[in-house]
Amino acid sequence: MPKYIKALLLGTAAGIIDVIPMVFQGLSWQANVSAFLHWLALGIIITFARLPMPAWLSGLTIAMLTGIPTAVYVTEHDSFSAIPILISSAVLGAALGLMTDKLIVNAPKP
């Protein structure tokens, strides 16, 4: 399976994990779709961006760099919403970085 397909699948998984609590909170469909697409794109970006650090830290860094502007934007309407955004960015970013390293970048060749 090509790397970009695996990256999209990992991004999809991260997006689903991030959106599930949002759906239960009754957030708008625009917020849910935005979060899902954010993680879908991060699946590709984290997979193919190589920062000079461990994979989990690279994923965390990239996710935080893209999550902080979103967190700042939502504070206009609800200042407490920034905290879950930053926490999910840190946790899912680190996990996505680790998983892409294990399953895509350094995966054994068949």
N, C-alpha and C positions, 0 to 999 in steps of 0.2 A: 504494500500500500504506500503511495507517495507521502512524503513528509508533510506536505501542506494539508492533505486530507486528515492525517493524524492530528495535526495542529488544530484544525477546525473541530475535530471531534473532542479534543481536550478543552478547547474554548467553549464548545457547546455544553459540556459537562459543568464547567465552572459557571457558565451563565445560568444554567438550570438551578444549580445550588444557590446562586445569589438571588434569583428571582422568586424561588419558593416562599421565603418569608415575606417578601414584598407583596405577593398575591394574597397571603393570609392577612396582611395588614390593610388590605383594600386600597392599595395605591393605584393610580391611574394606569391604563394600558400603555400610555406613552412612557411613563417611568419604567415600567416592566420591560418594554421593548428596548428602551435605551440602555438599561443595565445589561440585558442579554446581548445586544450587539456590541457593547463595550467589551464584554468578556470574550465574545467570538473573535473580535479583532485582536484582543490581547493574546489569545491562543496562538495566533500567527506571529505577532510581534515578539512575544517572549521566546517562541521557538527559534526564530531566526536572528534575534539580536544577541550578540555575544559580548557581554560586558566582562571586564577582567576581574571577576569575582566568582564565588561558588554559584551554581545554577539557582538554588533557592533564593539567594540574596539578590541575584540579578532579576528574578521574577518579582520579588518583593519590591525592589527599587523601581522597576518599570511600572508595576501596578500602582504604586504610590504616586509616581510622577503623573500618571493619568487620572488617578482617583482624587487627588487634592483639588484640582480645579472644579470637579463635580461637587465635592464637599463644600467648597467655598460658595459655589452657586446656590446650593440648596439652603444655605444658612440665611438667605434672604427671606425665606418663607418659614423655616423651622430650624432654629439653631442647633437643636439636639439631633437632627438627622445626620449631621456630619460625622458623628461618632460611629454609628454602624457602617457608614460608607467607608471610613478609614480602616475600621477593623476588618471588614470583608475584603478590602483591597490588600491589606497586609497578609491575611491568612490565605486567601485564594491565590494571590500573586506568588507567595512563597511555594504553595502546593503546586501551582501550575509550572513554576520554574523547575521544581524538583521532578515532577512527572515528565515534562518535556525532555529533561536531561536523561532520565532513565529509559523512557519509552521511544524517544525519537533520536536525539543527538547521539547518545552512546549505546543505542540498542544493538544487540548482536546482529550481524548480517547473516541472512539465511543462506 
